[in-house]
Amino acid sequence: MQSFKPFYIARLPRILFGRGRLNEAPALIAGYGRKALLVTGKQSFFGTPRWQSFTEALAGQGVEWRHCTVSGEPSPQLIDDTVGRFRKENIDVVVAIGGGSVLDAAKAIAGLLPSGDSVMDYLEGVGRNQTYRGPSTPFIAVPTTAGTGSEATKNSVLSVQGPDGFKKSFRDECLVPEYAILDPDLLATCSPELIAADGMDALTQLLESYVSAKANPFTDALAWSGMEAVKSGFFPAWRGVEPEAGEGRAAMAYAALLSGITLAQVGLGSVHGLASPLGAFFPIPHGVVCGTLVAAATEVNIRAMQTREPANPALVKYAQVGRLLSGEPGLDDQQARDALIALLADWSDTLQLDRLGAYGIAAADFRHIVANARGSSMQTNPIVLTDGEIEEILARRV
């Protein structure tokens, strides 16, 4: 009989999933009031015919709207400037329609509109270490990509890039969206390069939460379902050949959602521990970090556990995932772990994800990166890695 240890599940959004569900958003928005702040990317939704029909539907519901755009990963300055700009507009609801950066920015904006506080009051590790008490403006998240799972989390990830930069979270359960609306049709405008990077982000989040030191049966079931969706849908979505691509986009939207739910509950691992300083110090997209490092990080984790913690349950879990993704259920545990490492490396190559060196990252940078990689994600890695082991992950992908 399976042993069930105590666990805690944090707040989740109400979820609307399926093709065409965006059409339900205007009525939901109207339920929160008569003035909405729409946060989008510069092109992903705002630059499409859907924008006009969406705003016309809002008007039909009697909703006024204000609009701002987010380009690239959001900074604390962007959040503070936007809050200052709209603070006196009496915004009733914030609606984000875009990729992970758009959702993260809107989440922070919604959280700070009522008070007008600076996000630096609350940003973990680099802020003023004040306790956020809310309330947040009601927030509705509509992802147009399938990667970060931000629509299901309490985290708003903000960055300042450069040698002394940082990538940190403003997080609180008050920031969880009221609704997450997932319409796979919105992914149709994503380029193959974006689908590749985002898909590897979602897969990495599912894998890392599945083997997390805090994993539990609830999150394991969701992570497993998400990885099944990745197996069936990732490459059809990436290849873009209809009608398989449409089903693939739906599978990846579902997988990304589950990856957000599981990471929010049990944390991540060494790939995301490294993603924080890499994304802060260098102009490397988050999904590329995940896709280029996940094979090496998985191999280093497995070897470290086999050497120091051979009874670690994550070793069995890695084997289970190897059998799932390879489609070879008859493999023994060692063969399955080897197959997983080989498959992850092959996917990175097939998707043509850049190596670290393409963004100016060199061996001379490793010590600085590793020194800043011990954040919350690294703390739930299934085994504590040495500095040398973390450097090895980087060295494999320069």
C-alpha positions in Angstrom: 0.0 0.0 0.0 1.3 3.5 -0.9 2.4 5.6 2.0 0.8 9.1 2.2 2.8 11.7 4.0 1.2 15.1 4.9 1.3 17.7 2.1 -0.1 21.2 1.4 -1.7 22.4 -1.8 -1.7 26.2 -2.2 -4.4 28.2 -3.9 -5.1 27.6 -7.5 -7.0 29.8 -10.1 -10.3 28.8 -11.5 -9.4 27.2 -14.9 -11.2 27.5 -18.3 -9.5 25.3 -20.8 -10.4 24.6 -24.5 -10.5 26.1 -28.0 -12.5 29.2 -28.1 -12.6 29.8 -24.4 -11.2 33.4 -24.9 -14.7 34.3 -26.1 -15.9 33.9 -22.5 -13.4 36.4 -21.1 -15.4 39.6 -21.7 -18.4 38.5 -19.6 -16.1 37.3 -16.8 -14.2 40.6 -16.9 -17.5 42.5 -16.7 -18.3 40.6 -13.5 -15.5 42.4 -11.7 -16.4 46.0 -12.7 -16.5 48.5 -15.5 -12.8 49.4 -15.9 -10.1 46.9 -17.0 -6.4 47.2 -17.5 -5.3 45.1 -20.4 -1.7 44.0 -20.4 -0.3 42.5 -23.6 2.9 42.0 -25.5 3.7 44.4 -28.3 2.6 41.9 -31.0 1.5 38.5 -29.7 -2.1 39.5 -29.3 -2.3 43.3 -29.7 -1.0 43.0 -33.2 -3.6 40.5 -34.4 -7.2 40.8 -35.6 -8.3 39.2 -32.3 -7.5 42.4 -30.5 -10.2 44.4 -32.2 -12.9 41.7 -31.8 -11.9 41.3 -28.1 -12.0 45.0 -27.3 -15.3 45.3 -29.1 -16.7 42.5 -27.0 -15.6 44.3 -23.9 -17.4 47.4 -25.0 -20.5 45.3 -25.6 -20.3 44.2 -22.0 -20.0 47.9 -20.9 -16.4 47.6 -19.9 -13.9 50.5 -20.4 -10.3 49.5 -20.8 -6.8 50.9 -20.5 -3.9 49.3 -22.2 -0.1 48.8 -21.6 2.4 46.5 -23.3 5.4 44.5 -22.0 8.4 43.8 -24.2 10.9 41.3 -22.9 11.3 40.1 -19.3 9.8 42.7 -16.9 11.9 44.8 -14.6 11.0 46.3 -11.2 11.1 49.7 -12.8 8.5 48.7 -15.4 6.2 47.5 -12.7 6.6 50.7 -10.6 6.2 53.0 -13.6 3.0 51.2 -14.7 1.5 51.2 -11.2 2.2 54.9 -11.0 0.6 55.5 -14.4 -2.7 53.7 -13.7 -3.0 54.0 -9.9 -5.6 56.7 -10.0 -7.6 55.1 -12.8 -9.8 53.0 -10.4 -9.0 49.8 -12.2 -11.4 47.0 -11.3 -9.7 44.1 -12.9 -6.3 43.4 -14.6 -6.3 41.1 -17.6 -3.0 39.7 -19.1 -3.0 38.3 -22.6 0.4 37.2 -23.6 3.5 35.1 -22.8 5.0 34.4 -19.4 6.7 37.8 -19.1 3.3 39.6 -19.8 1.6 37.4 -17.2 4.3 38.0 -14.6 4.3 41.7 -15.1 0.5 42.0 -14.9 0.5 39.8 -11.8 2.8 42.3 -10.0 0.9 45.3 -11.3 -2.4 43.9 -10.1 -0.9 43.2 -6.7 0.4 46.8 -6.3 -2.3 48.9 -7.8 -4.4 49.2 -4.6 -1.4 50.4 -2.5 0.9 52.1 -5.0 3.8 50.5 -3.2 7.1 49.8 -5.0 7.7 46.2 -5.9 11.1 46.5 -4.4 9.4 46.6 -1.0 8.6 42.9 -1.5 11.0 41.4 -4.1 12.7 38.4 -2.4 16.4 38.6 -1.7 17.0 42.0 -3.2 14.1 44.1 -1.9 13.2 45.7 1.4 12.0 42.5 2.9 8.5 43.8 3.8 5.6 41.4 4.2 3.0 41.8 1.4 -0.5 41.7 2.9 -2.6 42.6 -0.2 -5.2 43.0 -1.3 -4.5 42.5 -5.0 -6.7 43.9 -7.8 -8.6 40.9 -9.3 -6.4 39.4 -12.0 -7.3 37.2 -15.1 -4.5 35.4 -16.9 -4.7 34.4 -20.6 -1.5 32.8 -21.9 -0.6 32.9 -25.6 2.4 30.6 -25.2 2.8 27.2 -23.6 5.9 27.4 -21.3 6.0 29.1 -17.9 2.7 28.1 -16.4 2.6 31.6 -14.8 -1.2 31.5 -15.2 -1.3 29.0 -12.3 1.3 30.5 -9.9 1.7 33.1 -7.2 5.1 34.1 -8.6 5.9 37.3 -10.6 9.5 36.9 -11.8 11.2 40.2 -12.4 14.7 40.9 -13.8 17.5 43.4 -13.9 20.0 42.3 -16.5 23.8 42.8 -16.3 26.9 41.8 -14.4 25.3 42.9 -11.1 21.7 41.9 -12.2 19.2 39.7 -10.6 16.1 37.6 -11.4 13.9 37.4 -8.4 10.2 36.8 -7.5 7.5 38.8 -5.9 5.2 36.1 -4.6 2.1 35.7 -2.5 -1.1 33.7 -2.7 -3.0 37.0 -3.1 -1.3 37.2 -6.6 -2.8 33.9 -7.9 -5.1 34.7 -10.8 -8.8 34.6 -10.2 -9.2 32.8 -13.6 -6.7 31.2 -15.9 -8.2 31.0 -19.4 -6.4 28.6 -21.7 -7.4 28.8 -25.4 -5.0 26.7 -27.5 -6.0 28.6 -30.6 -4.0 31.5 -29.2 -0.8 29.5 -29.7 -1.2 29.4 -33.4 0.9 32.5 -33.9 3.9 31.1 -32.0 7.0 30.5 -34.1 8.6 27.0 -34.1 11.5 28.6 -32.2 9.2 29.8 -29.5 7.3 26.5 -29.3 10.7 24.7 -28.9 12.0 26.9 -26.1 8.6 27.1 -24.2 8.0 23.4 -24.6 11.3 22.6 -23.1 10.6 25.0 -20.2 7.3 23.2 -19.5 8.9 19.8 -19.8 11.7 20.8 -17.4 9.3 22.2 -14.9 7.2 18.9 -15.0 10.3 16.8 -14.7 11.9 18.8 -11.9 8.7 19.0 -9.9 8.2 15.2 -10.3 11.6 14.5 -8.8 11.5 17.4 -6.3 12.4 16.8 -2.7 8.9 18.1 -1.8 7.0 16.0 -4.4 3.8 14.4 -3.2 1.2 12.0 -4.8 -1.0 14.9 -5.9 1.7 16.7 -7.8 3.1 13.5 -9.1 -0.2 12.7 -10.8 -0.3 16.1 -12.4 3.3 16.1 -13.5 2.9 12.6 -15.0 -0.2 13.7 -16.9 1.7 16.8 -18.2 4.6 14.7 -19.3 2.3 12.4 -21.2 0.9 15.4 -23.0 4.4 16.6 -23.9 5.2 13.2 -25.3 2.1 13.2 -27.5 1.9 16.9 -28.5 5.3 18.6 -28.4 6.7 17.7 -31.8 3.4 18.0 -33.7 3.0 21.5 -32.3 6.6 22.3 -33.2 6.3 20.9 -36.8 3.2 22.9 -37.3 1.5 20.6 -39.8 -2.3 20.6 -39.4 -4.5 19.1 -38.1 -1.9 17.4 -35.8 -0.5 20.8 -34.9 -3.8 21.9 -33.4 -4.0 18.9 -31.1 -0.3 19.4 -30.3 -0.9 23.0 -29.2 -3.8 21.9 -27.0 -1.5 19.2 -25.4 1.2 21.7 -24.8 -1.2 24.3 -23.3 -2.4 21.7 -20.9 1.2 20.5 -20.1 2.3 24.1 -19.4 -0.6 24.7 -17.1 0.2 21.5 -15.1 3.8 22.5 -14.9 2.8 25.8 -13.3 0.6 24.0 -10.8 3.2 21.5 -9.8 6.1 24.0 -9.6 3.9 26.3 -7.4 3.3 23.4 -5.0 6.6 21.6 -4.7 9.3 23.7 -6.4 11.8 22.9 -9.1 15.5 21.9 -9.3 19.0 22.6 -10.6 18.1 23.8 -14.1 15.9 26.5 -12.7 18.4 27.2 -9.9 20.9 28.1 -12.7 18.3 29.8 -14.9 18.0 32.6 -12.3 21.6 33.9 -12.5 22.0 33.0 -16.2 18.9 35.0 -17.1 20.1 37.9 -14.9 23.7 38.1 -16.1 23.2 37.3 -19.8 20.6 37.9 -22.5 19.6 34.3 -22.7 15.9 33.4 -23.0 14.5 31.3 -20.1 13.3 28.5 -22.3 16.6 28.2 -24.0 18.3 27.8 -20.6 15.9 25.0 -19.7 16.2 23.2 -23.0 20.0 23.4 -23.2 20.7 22.4 -19.6 18.1 19.7 -18.8 19.9 16.7 -20.2 23.2 17.6 -18.5 21.5 18.5 -15.2 19.5 15.2 -15.2 22.7 13.2 -15.8 24.6 15.0 -13.0 21.7 14.6 -10.6 21.4 10.8 -11.4 25.2 10.3 -11.0 25.3 12.2 -7.7 22.4 10.2 -6.3 23.9 6.9 -7.4 27.1 7.8 -5.7 25.9 9.4 -2.5 22.2 8.5 -2.1 21.4 5.3 -3.9 18.1 4.9 -2.1 16.9 8.3 -3.2 13.3 7.8 -4.6 14.1 10.2 -7.4 16.2 7.6 -9.1 13.2 5.4 -9.6 11.2 8.4 -10.8 13.8 9.3 -13.4 13.6 5.7 -14.7 9.8 5.9 -14.9 10.0 9.1 -17.0 12.7 7.5 -19.2 10.3 4.6 -20.0 7.4 7.1 -20.6 9.2 9.5 -22.9 11.2 6.8 -24.8 8.1 4.6 -25.3 10.0 1.6 -24.1 8.2 0.2 -21.1 10.5 -2.9 -20.9 13.7 -1.1 -20.0 15.2 -1.8 -16.6 15.8 1.2 -14.3 19.4 1.9 -15.4 18.5 1.5 -19.1 15.6 3.8 -18.6 17.7 6.5 -17.0 20.2 6.3 -19.7 17.4 6.5 -22.3 16.0 9.6 -20.6 19.4 11.4 -20.7 19.9 10.5 -24.3 16.4 11.6 -25.3 16.6 14.9 -23.6 20.0 15.6 -25.3 18.5 14.5 -28.7 15.5 16.8 -28.3 17.8 19.8 -27.5 19.7 19.0 -30.7 16.7 18.4 -32.9 15.1 21.6 -31.7 18.3 23.5 -32.4 18.5 25.1 -29.0 21.6 27.3 -28.6 24.4 26.4 -26.3 25.4 28.8 -23.6 28.4 30.1 -25.5 26.0 31.7 -28.0 25.1 34.3 -25.4 28.7 35.1 -24.3 28.8 32.6 -21.4 32.3 31.2 -20.8 34.1 29.1 -18.2 35.4 32.3 -16.6 31.8 33.1 -15.6 31.0 29.8 -13.9 32.1 30.8 -10.4 29.9 33.9 -10.4 26.9 31.9 -11.8 27.2 29.1 -9.3 27.6 31.5 -6.4 24.2 32.9 -7.3 22.4 29.6 -8.1 21.5 28.5 -4.6 18.0 30.1 -4.5 14.6 28.4 -3.8 14.7 26.2 -6.9 18.0 24.6 -6.0 16.7 23.9 -2.6 14.2 21.4 -3.9 16.6 19.6 -6.2 16.4 15.9 -5.3 20.0 16.0 -4.0 22.3 18.8 -2.8 24.9 19.3 -5.6 28.4 20.4 -5.0 29.7 23.6 -6.7 31.8 21.4 -8.9 28.8 19.4 -10.0 26.8 22.6 -10.8 29.8 23.8 -12.8 29.9 20.6 -14.7 26.3 21.2 -15.8 27.4 24.5 -17.3 30.5 23.1 -18.8 28.6 20.4 -20.7 26.7 23.2 -22.6 29.1 26.0 -23.2 
